[in-house]
Amino acid sequence: MGGEDVLGLVEGLAGDEDLGEAAGQACGLGELVAELLAGNACGDALGSEEAAQDLGLEVGAGLVGHDQGSGSCHCLKEPRPRRAGPDPRVRHGQRARKAGSHGRPRGRERGGWRLERARLDCFDGHVIDEHPTPSLVRAPGLVPGLAPRVHLLGAGGAGVSGLGLLLAERGHALTGHDSAGGPFVAPLEAAGIAIAVGASAASALPSDAEVVVRSAAVPADDPQVLLAEERGLPVLRYKQALGLLTSHEAAAIGVAGTHGKTSTTWLLYEALRGIDRACPDLPASGVLGGGLHRGLGRNAVLAGSGGLMAVEACEYDRTFLELQPLGGIVTNLEEDHLDYYGSLEALHAAFARFAARIHPTGLLVLSAEAPAFLEEAARCEVWRLGREFELELHGEDQGHFHIAVRGPGWATPVVRLQVPGRFNADNAAAAVAMAVGLRARGQSSTRCSELAREAALGVARFEGAGRRFERWGTPGGLPVVHDYAHHPTEVRVTLEAARRVFPGAPIHVLFQPHQASRTARFLPEFIESLRGADRVVVAEVYGARRHIDRVTAGASDIVLGLRRAGVDAAEGGDLAHATAEFCAGLEASLARPAALVLGAGDIDSIRPSLLARLDA
């Protein structure tokens, strides 16, 4: 169903939200139509126009396509007006829109974008693109709309910590608090940011704080939040602060999906940085990811003025809907975070809105399995793996794939990935496609392939992110690997990667489930995924976001299911006891096993004790 058709449906049902939602649900867009109607689709400018634009619906004049000429690499084309009847170009990812007669023309500014007839970038002194493109030029100094003195709550979280690093580099004075600490705190402290660790108390809120930013894991009744509100301070959620930063920082490229966001974000950054190396006149690319880069030891890098910025775009709390990106990648889409969304339809609706928010002159890159409705929602060019760009596999050595990527008018040489797993080959291909698609527009095929080569060499340099198939060591000759896997699919593919990396070795798993509600919802799937291990110890469930858990299940439920399936499984209890149980099994194994430590909670804190026990 096209955007103009949905808008027509909304217009016909304006004023009747229930009917509009029911009709929209029949199209798989119920929540979106309801949001449109909530703003009184034909009357309220702040409601209907913004919601329509978020949906990718036309509220102004269409864009006219540009013929790049026979000698150019067709990396990125602008949308053309939709013709009457089926549009065969849809299968090639051309997102076309009908010029509507019922909306006002789109202004030059909207939601932080300043459109100008500007040069995006230059190669060898030649202008890449002189067509209207989004240009977000960072003003020097503080982030507009954000007070100078910022206090972070949940500062040890992946998102808030990276945000803090970037804000500090922009000149903000920061303090922070985290209940547990962790690896993300060290880069903040190295940047001179004082982080208090421990139970939250009102006294931990600095007297000179001017704004508070809290992670989604920090509840609204946190003592520091309550005191800040009592003082009349703004309390922003992480996603709101992220929206402010990226609106004024650089042209953001959001990396979304149920799995693989962190690795793909860093792979994209490395691909962009590879092109940056070959083109010193380009503004430096930046990144805000969900894991520590193993080489850099941090999870964020400030972009140069007007540069591109790879941003991990998490769907939880609808964080990714605060972005106004130039580009977007969707790695995959599965059922998850339904404790927040309530239904799969609502989750799909949010992803559709993310696709619609990508600027019309930008690019959406999809995996081969990404749902078709994302293409229908997008207003920009769409490249899908297996269609506009291809991944070629040229061999494998112990889980590390040799790949080449081909796109419209360009191809990369074969490179070897340092990050293992078949899924990372797909992630790398998406990263290369996005980097070339945005950076090489309008160039000759020869130049496109040169830049594609640099992007591919960039992804080949990536050593991995913290907590993503992270090798902890080989104490006593036993390889120990930690991975953030906390969804059944992630557990399964991580086990498959381990079988490739450690061929013939028994695989022992210590698993910490993440959230009781997720454990309950995916209990059969967790059992099926963990059946791929030779032995499993299940620790107590990590209780992130307990305040929204409703249906629960625990370690005993997983262990019972595994034992019924014939798997050697044990309930470990707290992390200390689970670690001891896990080590006992490793030491008793007749064959030399490989150890996998899986989970997204605080299970990474066992690293010193686990390695010391196995090395004794």
C-alpha positions in Angstrom: 0.0 0.0 0.0 1.6 3.3 -1.1 2.0 6.3 1.1 -0.5 8.4 -0.9 -3.1 5.6 -0.5 -2.6 5.6 3.3 -3.0 9.3 3.4 -6.2 9.1 1.4 -7.5 6.5 3.9 -6.6 8.8 6.7 -8.3 11.8 5.1 -11.4 9.8 4.6 -11.5 8.7 8.2 -10.3 11.9 9.9 -12.1 12.5 13.2 -12.8 8.8 13.7 -9.6 7.4 15.4 -11.1 4.0 16.2 -12.3 3.5 12.7 -9.0 4.8 11.3 -7.0 2.4 13.5 -9.1 -0.5 12.6 -8.8 0.2 8.9 -5.1 0.8 9.3 -4.6 -2.5 11.0 -6.0 -4.2 8.0 -3.1 -2.6 6.1 -0.5 -3.4 8.8 -0.3 0.3 9.7 -2.8 0.6 12.5 -0.6 2.4 15.0 0.7 4.8 12.4 -2.7 5.7 11.1 -3.9 6.1 14.7 -1.0 8.5 15.3 -1.9 10.5 12.2 -5.5 10.7 13.2 -4.5 11.7 16.8 -3.3 14.9 15.3 -6.6 15.3 13.3 -5.1 14.3 10.0 -6.4 17.1 7.9 -6.5 19.9 10.4 -3.7 20.0 12.9 -0.5 21.2 11.4 1.7 20.0 14.3 -0.1 16.6 14.3 -0.9 15.7 10.8 2.1 17.2 8.9 4.8 15.8 11.2 3.1 12.4 11.6 2.6 12.3 7.8 6.3 13.1 7.2 7.3 10.5 9.8 5.2 8.0 7.8 6.9 9.0 4.6 3.6 10.4 3.3 3.6 13.3 0.8 2.7 16.7 2.3 4.4 18.8 -0.4 5.8 18.8 -3.9 7.6 15.7 -5.2 11.3 15.6 -6.2 12.4 15.2 -9.8 15.0 12.6 -10.6 18.5 13.3 -11.9 20.1 11.5 -14.8 23.7 11.0 -13.8 24.9 10.2 -17.3 26.2 7.0 -18.9 29.7 7.5 -17.5 28.7 7.8 -13.9 28.5 5.3 -11.1 24.8 5.0 -10.3 25.4 4.9 -6.6 22.5 7.0 -5.5 19.6 8.5 -7.4 17.0 10.9 -6.3 13.3 9.9 -6.0 11.1 10.6 -9.0 7.4 11.3 -8.9 5.3 8.2 -8.8 3.6 7.3 -12.1 0.0 6.1 -12.3 -0.3 2.3 -11.9 2.4 -0.1 -10.8 5.9 1.3 -10.8 8.4 -1.2 -11.9 11.2 0.8 -10.4 10.0 -0.1 -6.9 11.8 -3.5 -7.3 15.1 -1.6 -7.7 14.6 0.4 -4.5 13.5 3.6 -6.1 11.1 5.2 -3.6 8.8 7.5 -5.5 6.2 9.8 -4.2 3.1 11.5 -5.7 3.0 15.2 -5.5 0.0 15.8 -3.2 -2.5 18.6 -3.6 -3.7 18.4 -0.1 -0.6 19.5 1.9 1.5 22.6 2.2 4.9 22.6 0.4 7.7 21.4 2.6 9.7 24.2 4.1 13.4 24.6 3.9 13.8 23.5 7.5 12.2 20.6 9.3 13.2 19.0 12.5 16.8 20.0 12.5 17.6 19.5 8.8 18.7 22.6 7.0 18.4 22.0 3.2 20.7 23.9 1.0 22.1 23.6 -2.4 25.4 22.4 -1.1 28.4 20.3 -1.9 28.3 17.2 0.2 32.0 16.3 -0.2 34.7 16.4 -2.8 37.1 13.9 -4.3 40.1 15.1 -6.3 38.7 18.6 -6.3 35.5 17.6 -8.1 32.1 18.2 -6.6 30.3 15.0 -5.9 26.8 16.4 -5.8 25.4 19.8 -6.3 21.8 18.8 -5.9 19.8 19.8 -2.8 21.2 17.6 0.0 20.9 17.8 3.8 23.8 19.7 5.3 24.2 19.7 9.0 27.1 21.9 9.9 28.1 21.7 13.5 28.3 25.0 15.2 31.4 25.2 17.4 30.9 24.7 21.1 28.0 23.4 23.0 25.1 21.4 21.6 22.2 23.8 20.9 19.3 23.3 23.2 21.4 21.5 25.8 22.6 23.4 29.0 26.3 23.5 29.7 26.3 21.4 32.8 25.0 17.9 32.3 24.5 15.1 34.8 24.2 11.6 33.4 22.2 8.8 35.1 23.0 5.3 34.0 26.4 6.7 32.9 27.8 3.1 32.7 25.3 2.2 30.0 26.4 1.8 26.4 24.4 4.7 25.0 24.7 7.2 27.8 28.4 6.7 28.2 29.1 7.3 24.5 26.8 10.3 24.5 28.8 11.7 27.5 32.1 11.4 25.6 30.8 13.3 22.7 29.2 16.0 24.9 32.5 16.4 26.8 34.3 16.9 23.5 31.7 19.6 22.6 32.6 21.5 25.7 29.9 20.5 28.1 30.8 20.0 31.8 29.6 16.5 32.9 29.1 14.5 36.0 27.5 11.1 36.2 26.2 8.3 38.3 25.8 4.6 37.7 24.5 1.9 40.0 27.0 -0.8 39.0 29.9 0.8 37.0 31.4 -1.4 34.3 33.7 -1.0 31.4 32.0 2.0 29.9 32.9 4.1 33.0 36.7 4.0 32.4 36.6 6.0 29.1 34.4 8.6 30.8 36.8 8.9 33.7 39.8 9.1 31.3 38.1 12.1 29.8 38.0 13.8 33.2 34.3 13.1 33.9 33.6 12.2 37.6 31.3 9.1 37.8 29.8 8.1 41.2 29.1 4.4 41.5 26.6 2.8 43.9 23.0 3.0 45.0 21.3 6.2 43.7 20.6 8.8 46.3 19.4 12.4 46.0 22.6 13.6 47.4 24.5 12.3 44.3 22.8 15.0 42.2 25.4 17.9 41.9 24.1 21.3 43.1 25.2 23.0 39.9 23.7 20.5 37.5 21.5 22.3 34.9 20.1 19.3 33.0 19.8 15.5 33.7 20.0 12.8 31.1 18.9 9.4 32.2 19.1 6.0 30.4 16.0 3.9 29.7 17.1 1.6 32.6 16.8 4.4 35.1 13.2 4.7 36.4 11.2 7.9 36.7 11.1 7.5 40.5 14.9 7.5 40.9 15.9 9.7 43.8 18.1 11.9 41.6 15.3 12.3 39.0 12.8 13.3 41.6 15.2 15.9 43.1 16.0 17.3 39.7 12.3 17.7 39.0 11.8 19.3 42.3 14.5 21.8 41.4 12.8 22.5 38.1 15.7 21.0 36.0 14.9 19.4 32.7 15.2 15.6 32.8 15.8 14.2 29.4 15.8 10.6 28.4 18.8 9.3 26.5 17.0 9.3 23.2 16.0 13.0 23.5 19.6 14.0 24.2 20.8 11.8 21.3 18.3 13.6 19.0 19.7 17.0 20.1 23.3 15.9 19.6 22.8 14.3 16.2 20.7 17.1 14.9 23.7 19.4 15.3 26.6 17.0 15.2 26.8 15.5 11.7 24.8 13.8 9.1 23.7 10.7 11.0 23.5 7.2 9.6 21.3 5.0 11.9 22.0 1.3 12.2 18.9 -0.5 13.3 17.8 -4.1 13.6 17.1 -6.8 16.2 20.6 -8.2 16.0 24.0 -7.0 14.9 23.6 -3.3 15.4 26.8 -2.8 17.4 29.1 -4.7 15.1 27.5 -3.2 12.0 27.8 0.3 13.4 31.5 -0.1 14.0 32.0 -1.8 10.6 30.3 1.2 9.0 32.5 3.5 10.9 35.6 1.6 9.7 34.3 1.6 6.1 33.8 5.4 6.3 37.2 5.9 7.9 38.7 3.8 5.1 37.3 6.3 2.6 38.4 9.2 4.8 42.0 8.0 4.7 41.9 8.0 0.9 40.2 11.5 0.8 41.9 13.8 3.3 39.7 16.7 2.3 36.6 15.0 3.7 35.4 15.9 7.1 36.2 13.1 9.5 33.5 10.5 10.2 32.3 9.8 13.7 30.5 7.1 15.6 28.3 6.4 18.6 28.1 2.6 19.2 26.9 0.2 21.8 30.2 -1.5 22.5 33.8 -0.5 23.1 35.9 -0.7 20.0 38.7 -3.1 20.9 41.4 -0.9 19.2 40.1 2.5 20.3 39.0 1.5 23.8 35.9 3.7 23.6 32.4 3.6 22.1 32.2 7.1 20.5 34.2 9.3 18.2 33.4 12.9 17.4 32.7 13.6 13.7 34.3 16.5 11.9 32.1 19.5 11.1 29.7 18.3 8.4 31.0 14.7 8.5 29.0 11.5 8.5 28.3 9.8 11.8 27.4 6.1 12.3 24.9 5.8 15.1 23.6 2.6 16.7 19.9 3.2 16.4 18.2 1.0 19.1 14.5 0.3 18.8 13.9 0.1 22.5 12.1 3.1 23.9 11.7 4.1 20.2 15.1 5.7 20.5 15.8 5.5 16.8 12.8 7.7 16.1 14.7 10.7 17.6 17.1 10.5 14.7 16.7 12.5 11.4 19.2 10.4 9.4 20.7 10.8 6.0 21.1 7.1 5.9 19.9 3.9 7.6 20.7 0.3 7.8 18.3 -2.4 9.0 20.2 -5.6 9.7 17.1 -7.8 10.4 13.8 -7.6 12.2 12.5 -10.2 14.7 10.1 -10.2 17.6 11.8 -8.5 20.6 11.2 -5.8 23.2 7.5 -6.6 23.2 7.6 -5.8 27.0 7.8 -2.2 25.7 5.9 -2.3 22.4 3.1 -4.6 23.5 2.6 -6.1 20.0 4.6 -7.1 17.0 2.5 -4.7 14.9 3.6 -1.8 17.1 7.3 -2.9 16.7 6.9 -3.0 12.9 5.2 0.4 12.9 8.2 1.9 14.7 10.6 0.4 12.1 8.4 1.7 9.3 8.7 5.2 10.9 12.4 4.9 11.1 12.6 4.1 7.4 10.4 7.0 6.6 12.6 9.4 8.6 15.6 8.9 6.3 16.0 12.0 4.2 14.7 11.7 0.6 18.2 12.3 -0.8 19.7 9.6 1.5 19.9 5.8 1.4 18.3 2.9 3.2 20.3 -0.4 3.1 18.5 -3.6 3.9 19.5 -7.2 4.6 18.1 -9.8 2.3 15.6 -10.9 4.9 14.4 -7.4 5.9 10.6 -7.0 5.6 9.2 -5.5 2.4 7.2 -2.9 4.3 10.4 -1.0 5.1 10.8 -0.3 1.4 7.2 0.9 1.1 7.7 3.2 4.1 11.0 4.7 2.8 11.1 8.0 0.9 14.7 7.5 -0.3 16.7 5.1 -2.4 16.7 1.6 -1.1 19.4 -1.0 -1.6 18.7 -4.6 -0.6 21.4 -7.3 -0.2 21.0 -9.7 -3.1 19.5 -7.1 -5.4 21.3 -3.7 -5.6 24.4 -5.1 -4.0 25.8 -8.6 -3.7 28.0 -10.4 -1.2 30.5 -12.9 -2.5 32.0 -15.5 -0.2 35.5 -16.5 -1.2 36.3 -19.1 1.5 36.6 -19.3 5.3 39.2 -20.1 7.8 38.0 -21.1 11.3 34.9 -18.9 11.1 36.6 -15.9 9.5 35.1 -15.2 6.1 36.8 -13.9 2.9 34.4 -11.6 1.2 33.9 -9.3 -1.8 31.0 -6.9 -2.3 29.6 -5.7 -5.6 27.2 -2.7 -6.1 25.9 -0.5 -8.9 29.0 0.2 -11.0 31.6 -0.8 -8.4 33.2 -3.9 -6.8 35.6 -4.5 -3.9 38.6 -6.8 -3.8 38.5 -9.9 -1.6 39.2 -9.1 2.0 39.4 -11.3 5.2 37.2 -10.3 8.1 38.8 -10.3 11.5 35.4 -10.7 13.2 34.1 -14.3 12.9 30.6 -15.5 12.0 28.6 -15.8 8.8 26.3 -13.0 10.0 29.3 -10.6 10.1 29.8 -11.1 6.4 26.3 -9.8 5.8 27.0 -6.9 8.3 30.2 -6.0 6.5 28.5 -6.0 3.1 25.8 -3.6 4.4 28.5 -1.3 5.9 30.4 -1.2 2.6 27.3 -0.6 0.6 26.2 2.3 2.8 29.7 4.0 2.8 30.1 3.7 -0.9 26.5 4.7 -1.6 26.8 7.9 0.3 30.4 8.9 -0.3 30.8 8.0 -4.0 27.6 9.4 -5.5 28.1 10.9 -8.9 31.6 9.5 -9.4 32.9 7.4 -12.3 32.7 3.6 -12.0 36.5 3.5 -11.7 36.4 6.0 -8.8 33.5 4.2 -7.2 35.5 1.0 -7.2 38.5 2.8 -5.8 36.5 4.1 -2.9 34.8 0.7 -2.5 38.2 -0.8 -2.1 39.1 1.6 0.7 35.8 0.8 2.4 36.4 -2.9 2.2 39.9 -2.5 3.6 38.3 -0.5 6.4 36.0 -3.3 7.4 38.8 -5.8 7.2 40.7 -3.7 9.8 37.9 -4.0 12.4 39.1 -6.2 15.2 35.7 -6.4 17.0 33.8 -4.7 19.7 33.7 -5.4 23.4 31.3 -8.2 24.4 30.9 -9.4 20.8 32.7 -12.7 20.4 35.4 -11.2 22.7 38.2 -13.5 23.4 39.0 -13.3 27.1 42.1 -15.6 27.0 43.2 -19.2 27.1 43.7 -20.0 30.8 45.0 -23.5 31.2 44.9 -23.9 27.4 41.1 -23.4 27.4 39.8 -20.7 25.0 37.3 -18.5 26.7 35.0 -16.2 24.7 32.3 -13.8 25.9 29.4 -12.6 23.8 26.5 -10.2 24.5 24.0 -12.7 23.0 20.7 -12.4 24.9 18.1 -13.3 22.2 17.6 -16.9 21.0 18.8 -16.1 17.5 21.9 -14.4 18.8 22.6 -17.4 21.0 22.2 -19.8 18.1 24.5 -17.9 15.6 27.1 -17.4 18.3 27.2 -21.1 19.0 27.4 -21.7 15.3 30.4 -19.3 15.0 32.1 -21.0 18.0 31.8 -24.4 16.2 33.6 -22.9 13.2 36.2 -21.1 15.3 36.9 -24.1 17.5 36.2 -27.1 15.3 35.9 -30.4 17.1 36.0 -28.9 20.6 33.1 -29.5 23.0 31.3 -26.2 23.7 30.5 -25.3 27.3 28.1 -22.4 27.9 27.6 -20.2 30.9 24.4 -18.2 30.2 22.9 -15.3 32.0 19.3 -14.7 30.8 18.4 -11.0 30.3 15.1 -9.9 31.8 12.5 -12.3 33.2 9.9 -11.2 30.6 12.2 -11.9 27.6 13.0 -15.3 29.2 9.4 -16.2 29.5 8.4 -15.0 26.0 11.2 -16.9 24.3 11.6 -19.8 26.6 11.1 -22.6 23.9 13.4 -20.7 21.6 16.2 -20.3 24.2 16.0 -24.0 24.9 16.2 -24.9 21.2 19.2 -22.5 20.7 21.1 -23.8 23.7 20.7 -27.3 22.5 23.6 -26.6 20.3 26.0 -26.7 23.3 27.5 -29.7 24.9 27.0 -28.4 28.4 25.1 -25.4 29.8 25.1 -23.7 33.2 22.3 -21.1 33.6 22.8 -18.3 36.0 20.1 -16.2 37.7 18.2 -13.9 35.4 19.7 -10.4 35.1 16.9 -8.0 36.1 17.3 -5.0 33.8 14.2 -2.9 33.5 12.4 -4.9 36.3 9.9 -2.0 36.5 8.2 -3.1 33.2 8.5 -6.9 33.6 5.0 -8.5 33.8 5.3 -12.2 32.8 8.4 -13.9 34.1 10.5 -17.1 33.8 13.9 -18.1 35.3 16.9 -20.2 35.0 15.1 -23.3 36.4 12.7 -23.2 33.5 15.5 -23.2 30.9 17.4 -25.9 32.7 14.3 -28.1 32.9 13.7 -27.8 29.2 17.3 -28.5 28.3 17.4 -31.6 30.5 14.2 -32.9 28.9 16.0 -32.4 25.5 18.9 -34.5 26.7 21.4 -31.6 27.3 23.8 -31.6 30.2 22.5 -28.6 32.1 22.7 -27.1 35.6 21.2 -24.2 37.4 24.0 -22.0 38.6 22.4 -19.5 41.0 24.1 -16.2 41.4 27.1 -15.3 39.3 29.7 -16.4 41.9 28.1 -19.9 42.3 27.4 -20.2 38.6 31.0 -19.4 37.8 32.2 -22.1 40.2 29.8 -24.6 38.7 30.9 -23.7 35.2 34.6 -24.0 36.0 34.1 -27.4 37.7 32.6 -28.8 34.5 35.3 -27.4 32.3 38.0 -28.9 34.5 36.3 -32.3 34.6 35.9 -32.5 30.8 38.0 -35.3 29.3 38.3 -33.4 26.0 39.6 -29.9 25.9 36.5 -27.7 25.6 35.9 -24.1 24.5 34.1 -21.9 27.0 31.4 -19.4 26.0 30.1 -16.9 28.4 26.8 -15.4 27.1 24.6 -12.6 28.3 23.9 -8.9 28.1 23.8 -8.2 31.9 26.6 -8.0 34.4 28.0 -11.4 33.5 31.1 -9.8 32.1 32.1 -8.9 35.7 33.1 -12.5 36.3 36.1 -12.3 33.9 38.9 -11.9 36.5 37.6 -14.7 38.8 36.8 -17.0 35.9 40.2 -16.7 34.3 42.0 -16.9 37.7 40.2 -20.1 38.5 40.9 -21.8 35.2 44.6 -20.6 35.3 45.2 -22.0 38.8 
